[in-house]
Amino acid sequence: MDMETQGLVLDPLEAGEDSLEAPRSKTSLRMHYEAQVSVLRRQLGDLESIRLGLGLSQRKMSQLLMVDPSSWTRWTKQGDEAPPHIWRALQWYSILNEKIPGLTPQYFMNQSPQVLHQKALQELESERAERQAEMSVLSRKLDGFSAEKQALNAEVVKLKKDLKFHRKISIFILSLSLTWAAVLLVWKFI
């Protein structure tokens, strides 16, 4: 069986003009990349919905991905597939965006990312300070609850002692009452 009957063409010049219609064989690596792109497309959505979700123009999205704007247009309008590395970059960007919410696309596209980096660090520092303040408030509340718990435990111990005392007194009074009742009964029949 020769290669042309299987639909595999190794050299397009050898096969002649018919080779343009014959599908090329895909390597296992290429099939693996296509499977990854399929998974990423299900997770992230299509390219235009990702761009709209980020609130970027086509030009800004092209700058973020470092591709020519005509490539972006070709991938979205003409139905061509974006290369796997573009999908991977979008996945990484979305992960970064989740981990560092203040990270904007401007950070990657600006001439001076150091300024944006400092701003992101300041935002993170202020958020950390707010969380520390919240934690100290919660710690003070926890200390208050701890003191309250100790006071309640002391009161429970005191109430248990009082209950034990009252139980003994009640038993004593009941015994005394029964004794007097027995004495009165005996005295009445005598």
C-alpha positions in Angstrom: 0.0 0.0 0.0 1.6 3.3 -1.0 1.4 6.5 1.0 -0.9 8.3 -1.4 -3.7 5.7 -1.0 -3.5 6.1 2.7 -4.0 9.9 2.5 -0.5 10.6 3.8 1.8 12.8 1.8 5.4 13.2 2.8 6.6 15.6 0.0 4.0 17.8 -1.8 6.3 18.1 -4.8 6.4 14.3 -5.3 2.7 13.9 -5.0 1.8 16.5 -7.6 -1.2 18.8 -7.7 -3.4 16.3 -5.9 -1.4 16.7 -2.7 -3.2 20.0 -1.9 -6.5 18.0 -1.2 -4.9 15.2 0.7 -4.9 15.7 4.5 -1.5 15.8 6.3 -0.8 13.3 9.0 -0.8 14.7 12.5 1.9 13.8 15.0 1.0 12.6 18.4 2.4 15.8 19.8 0.2 17.9 17.5 -2.9 15.8 18.5 -1.9 16.3 22.2 -1.8 20.1 21.7 -5.1 20.1 19.9 -6.7 18.2 22.8 -5.3 20.7 25.3 -6.7 23.6 23.2 -10.1 21.9 23.2 -10.0 21.6 27.0 -8.8 25.3 27.4 -11.6 26.4 25.0 -14.2 24.7 27.1 -12.7 26.3 30.3 -12.1 29.8 29.0 -14.7 30.2 26.2 -13.9 31.4 22.7 -11.3 34.1 21.9 -13.8 36.9 21.5 -15.6 36.2 24.8 -12.2 36.1 26.6 -11.3 39.5 25.1 -14.7 41.0 26.0 -14.4 39.5 29.5 -11.1 41.3 29.9 -12.6 44.5 28.6 -9.9 44.9 25.9 -10.0 46.1 22.4 -8.7 43.8 19.6 -5.6 46.0 19.4 -4.9 45.8 23.1 -5.5 42.1 23.1 -3.0 41.7 20.3 -0.5 43.8 22.3 -1.1 41.6 25.4 -0.4 38.4 23.4 2.4 40.1 21.3 0.8 39.1 18.0 -0.1 41.2 14.9 -3.7 42.5 15.0 -4.4 40.8 11.7 -3.7 37.5 13.3 -6.3 38.1 16.0 -8.8 39.1 13.3 -8.0 36.0 11.2 -8.4 33.8 14.3 -11.8 35.3 15.2 -13.4 36.3 11.9 -12.2 33.7 9.4 -12.5 30.7 11.7 -8.7 29.9 11.7 -7.5 28.3 14.9 -5.2 30.3 17.2 -2.0 28.4 17.9 -1.8 26.4 21.2 0.6 28.8 22.8 -1.9 31.6 22.5 -4.5 29.5 24.4 -1.8 28.7 27.0 -0.9 32.4 27.4 -4.6 33.2 27.9 -4.9 30.4 30.5 -1.8 31.7 32.4 -3.1 35.3 32.2 -6.5 34.2 33.7 -4.8 32.3 36.5 -2.6 35.3 37.3 -5.7 37.5 37.2 -7.4 35.3 39.8 -4.3 35.2 42.0 -3.5 38.9 41.9 -6.8 40.7 41.3 -5.2 44.1 40.9 -3.1 42.9 37.9 -4.3 44.6 34.8 -3.4 44.1 31.2 -1.7 47.5 31.3 0.9 45.9 33.6 2.1 43.8 30.7 1.7 46.4 27.9 2.9 49.6 29.6 6.3 51.1 28.8 7.0 51.3 32.5 5.7 48.2 34.2 7.7 49.1 37.4 5.2 51.9 38.2 2.3 49.5 37.9 4.2 46.9 39.8 4.7 49.3 42.7 1.0 50.2 42.6 0.0 46.5 42.7 2.4 46.1 45.6 0.9 49.0 47.4 -2.6 47.7 46.9 -1.5 44.3 48.2 0.2 45.9 51.2 -3.0 47.9 52.1 -5.1 44.8 51.7 -2.7 43.0 54.0 -2.9 45.8 56.6 -6.7 45.7 56.5 -6.6 42.0 57.1 -4.2 42.3 60.0 -6.5 45.0 61.5 -9.5 42.6 61.1 -7.5 39.8 62.6 -6.5 41.9 65.7 -10.2 42.8 66.2 -11.2 39.2 65.9 -8.4 38.3 68.3 -9.6 40.8 70.9 -13.2 39.4 70.5 -11.8 35.9 71.0 -10.0 37.0 74.1 -13.3 38.5 75.4 -15.1 35.3 74.7 -12.4 33.4 76.5 -12.8 35.5 79.6 -16.6 35.2 79.3 -16.2 31.4 79.1 -14.0 31.4 82.2 -16.6 33.5 84.1 -19.4 31.2 83.0 -17.4 28.1 84.1 -16.8 29.7 87.5 -20.5 30.4 87.9 -21.4 26.9 86.9 -19.1 25.5 89.5 -20.7 27.8 92.2 -24.2 26.8 91.1 -23.2 23.1 91.4 -22.0 23.7 94.9 -25.2 25.6 95.8 -27.3 22.8 94.3 -25.4 20.2 96.3 -25.9 22.2 99.5 -29.6 22.7 98.8 -30.0 19.0 98.1 -28.4 18.1 101.5 -30.5 20.6 103.3 -33.7 19.3 101.5 -32.8 15.7 102.5 -32.1 16.8 106.1 -35.4 18.7 106.3 -37.3 15.8 104.8 -35.7 13.4 107.3 -36.5 15.7 110.2 -40.1 16.1 108.9 -40.5 12.3 108.7 -39.0 11.9 112.1 -41.4 14.4 113.6 -44.3 12.9 111.8 -43.4 9.4 113.2 -43.0 10.9 116.7 -46.5 12.6 116.4 -48.1 9.4 115.2 -46.5 7.4 118.0 -47.6 10.0 120.6 -51.2 10.1 119.2 -51.6 6.3 119.6 -50.1 6.2 123.0 
